[in-house]
Amino acid sequence: MKKFIFIVLSFSVLFATSNDEINKKLDLLLNKINQLEKQVQNKDKEINLLKQQLRHQQKEINVKTQKNNEEIAIRSCKKIKVLSFNDKYHDEVIPYYDLTFTIKNTYPKKIVYLIGNLFVEDKDGVKVLQDYIKRKVNLPVNGTLTIKKTHQLNSDLEKYLKDENLKNDKIYFEVIKAEFVDGTNVECGVF
């Protein structure tokens, strides 16, 4: 019986010592896990901060890009599109056309004054008509304006427009000067 008690006490002592060692090792492991969790939390905070900075920089880049695109658009001389064009020839002593055409503002600003030329080119690229426009307008962004005017013939070449098939022709508008509602303007061509 003494042997049995000795063996039980020996195991208890061994178990107690090994249990203390195990507890110490578990405590060390728990401390390391806590340190790693803190490091992960710190890294997560850094990542979130970097994401915020990146979003802020992307917004700034988008604003700058939009301003650059607007400046490029405003500097362009071909931002007035011709949507439709009709002509009626009058063979009088001084021949003339009644012109009706619709233009569209593709500038990023409202136009209040417009100077430019309407061109009609035939399929060979020959300009068969050129009409000068100079007037106050109220042309909002993506807005349209229908213009009706009389065009007195300037050359014999313009007579050929009456016989032209407009489907084969290129009709376009080139801006000489456009003044915008905010006081800025674009000037193109030779004055």
C-alpha positions as CSV (number, residue, x, y, z in Angstrom):
1,M,0.0,0.0,0.0
2,K,2.9,2.3,0.7
3,K,4.1,1.7,-2.8
4,F,0.8,2.6,-4.2
5,I,0.6,5.8,-2.2
6,F,4.2,6.7,-3.2
7,I,3.3,6.1,-6.9
8,V,0.2,8.3,-6.6
9,L,2.1,11.0,-4.8
10,S,4.9,10.8,-7.4
11,F,2.4,11.2,-10.2
12,S,0.7,14.1,-8.4
13,V,4.0,15.9,-8.0
14,L,5.0,15.2,-11.6
15,F,1.6,16.2,-12.8
16,A,1.7,19.3,-10.7
17,T,5.1,20.4,-12.0
18,S,4.1,19.5,-15.5
19,N,0.8,21.3,-15.1
20,D,2.6,24.4,-13.9
21,E,4.9,24.2,-16.9
22,I,1.9,23.7,-19.2
23,N,0.2,26.7,-17.6
24,K,3.3,28.8,-18.1
25,K,3.5,27.7,-21.8
26,L,-0.2,28.4,-22.3
27,D,0.2,31.8,-20.8
28,L,3.1,32.5,-23.1
29,L,1.1,31.3,-26.1
30,L,-1.9,33.5,-25.0
31,N,0.4,36.5,-24.7
32,K,1.8,35.9,-28.2
33,I,-1.7,35.5,-29.6
34,N,-2.7,38.8,-27.9
35,Q,0.3,40.5,-29.4
36,L,-0.5,39.1,-32.8
37,E,-4.1,40.3,-32.5
38,K,-2.9,43.8,-31.6
39,Q,-0.6,43.8,-34.6
40,V,-3.4,42.7,-36.9
41,Q,-5.7,45.4,-35.5
42,N,-2.9,48.0,-36.0
43,K,-2.4,46.7,-39.6
44,D,-6.2,46.9,-40.2
45,K,-6.2,50.5,-39.0
46,E,-3.3,51.3,-41.3
47,I,-5.1,49.6,-44.2
48,N,-8.3,51.5,-43.5
49,L,-6.4,54.8,-43.3
50,L,-4.6,54.0,-46.6
51,K,-8.0,53.2,-48.2
52,Q,-9.4,56.6,-47.0
53,Q,-6.4,58.4,-48.5
54,L,-6.8,56.5,-51.7
55,R,-10.5,57.4,-52.0
56,H,-9.6,61.0,-51.3
57,Q,-6.9,61.0,-54.0
58,Q,-9.2,59.3,-56.5
59,K,-11.8,62.0,-55.9
60,E,-9.2,64.7,-56.5
61,I,-8.1,62.9,-59.7
62,N,-11.7,62.7,-60.9
63,V,-12.3,66.4,-60.3
64,K,-9.0,67.3,-62.1
65,T,-9.9,65.0,-65.0
66,Q,-13.4,66.4,-65.3
67,K,-11.9,70.0,-65.3
68,N,-9.3,69.0,-67.9
69,N,-12.0,67.4,-70.1
70,E,-14.2,70.5,-69.7
71,E,-11.2,72.7,-70.7
72,I,-10.5,70.6,-73.7
73,A,-14.2,70.6,-74.7
74,I,-14.3,74.4,-74.3
75,R,-11.2,74.9,-76.5
76,S,-12.7,72.9,-79.3
77,C,-14.1,74.7,-82.3
78,K,-16.3,71.8,-83.4
79,K,-18.7,71.4,-80.5
80,I,-21.7,72.7,-82.3
81,K,-23.4,69.9,-84.2
82,V,-25.8,70.3,-87.1
83,L,-28.8,68.0,-86.6
84,S,-30.8,68.9,-89.6
85,F,-30.6,71.1,-92.7
86,N,-33.1,72.1,-95.3
87,D,-32.8,74.6,-98.2
88,K,-35.2,76.1,-100.7
89,Y,-33.8,77.8,-103.8
90,H,-35.4,80.9,-105.2
91,D,-34.4,81.8,-108.8
92,E,-34.9,85.5,-108.7
93,V,-32.9,88.4,-110.1
94,I,-30.7,88.0,-107.2
95,P,-31.0,84.2,-106.4
96,Y,-31.1,83.2,-102.8
97,Y,-31.8,80.2,-100.5
98,D,-34.2,80.0,-97.6
99,L,-32.1,77.9,-95.1
100,T,-33.5,76.1,-92.1
101,F,-31.1,74.2,-89.9
102,T,-31.0,72.9,-86.3
103,I,-27.8,73.0,-84.2
104,K,-27.0,71.4,-80.9
105,N,-24.7,72.7,-78.2
106,T,-22.2,70.0,-77.0
107,Y,-20.1,72.4,-75.0
108,P,-20.3,71.9,-71.2
109,K,-21.7,75.4,-70.8
110,K,-24.7,77.4,-72.0
111,I,-23.9,79.7,-75.0
112,V,-25.3,83.2,-75.1
113,Y,-23.6,84.6,-78.2
114,L,-22.4,82.7,-81.3
115,I,-20.3,83.5,-84.3
116,G,-19.5,80.8,-86.9
117,N,-19.8,79.3,-90.3
118,L,-22.2,76.7,-91.6
119,F,-20.6,74.5,-94.3
120,V,-22.1,72.1,-96.8
121,E,-19.6,69.9,-98.6
122,D,-20.4,67.6,-101.4
123,K,-19.3,63.9,-101.5
124,D,-15.9,65.0,-103.1
125,G,-15.2,67.4,-100.2
126,V,-15.9,70.6,-102.2
127,K,-17.6,73.3,-100.2
128,V,-20.8,74.2,-102.1
129,L,-22.2,76.5,-99.4
130,Q,-20.8,78.6,-96.6
131,D,-23.1,80.7,-94.5
132,Y,-22.0,83.1,-91.7
133,I,-23.9,83.3,-88.4
134,K,-23.5,86.0,-85.9
135,R,-26.2,86.4,-83.2
136,K,-27.3,86.3,-79.6
137,V,-28.6,82.8,-78.7
138,N,-30.0,81.0,-75.7
139,L,-28.4,77.6,-76.2
140,P,-28.2,75.5,-73.0
141,V,-25.9,72.4,-72.7
142,N,-27.2,69.7,-75.1
143,G,-29.9,72.2,-76.1
144,T,-30.9,72.7,-79.7
145,L,-31.7,75.8,-81.8
146,T,-33.4,76.0,-85.1
147,I,-32.2,78.9,-87.3
148,K,-34.1,80.2,-90.3
149,K,-32.4,82.7,-92.6
150,T,-32.1,83.9,-96.1
151,H,-28.8,83.2,-97.8
152,Q,-27.9,85.3,-100.9
153,L,-25.7,83.3,-103.3
154,N,-22.1,84.3,-103.2
155,S,-20.8,82.2,-106.1
156,D,-22.0,80.1,-109.0
157,L,-20.9,77.0,-107.1
158,E,-23.7,77.6,-104.5
159,K,-26.3,77.2,-107.2
160,Y,-25.4,73.5,-107.4
161,L,-26.7,73.0,-103.9
162,K,-30.3,73.0,-105.2
163,D,-29.5,69.9,-107.3
164,E,-27.5,68.1,-104.5
165,N,-28.7,65.1,-102.6
166,L,-28.1,66.2,-99.1
167,K,-27.7,62.6,-97.9
168,N,-24.4,62.5,-99.7
169,D,-23.2,65.9,-98.3
170,K,-21.3,66.7,-95.2
171,I,-23.0,69.5,-93.2
172,Y,-21.1,71.0,-90.2
173,F,-20.7,74.1,-88.2
174,E,-17.4,75.7,-87.2
175,V,-17.3,78.1,-84.3
176,I,-15.4,81.4,-84.7
177,K,-16.5,82.7,-81.3
178,A,-18.8,81.4,-78.6
179,E,-19.5,83.3,-75.4
180,F,-20.8,81.4,-72.5
181,V,-23.2,82.4,-69.8
182,D,-20.4,82.6,-67.1
183,G,-18.5,85.2,-69.2
184,T,-15.9,82.9,-70.6
185,N,-15.5,82.3,-74.3
186,V,-13.8,80.3,-77.0
187,E,-12.3,81.9,-80.1
188,C,-11.2,79.9,-83.1
189,G,-10.0,80.7,-86.6
190,V,-8.8,83.9,-88.2
191,F,-10.5,87.2,-87.4
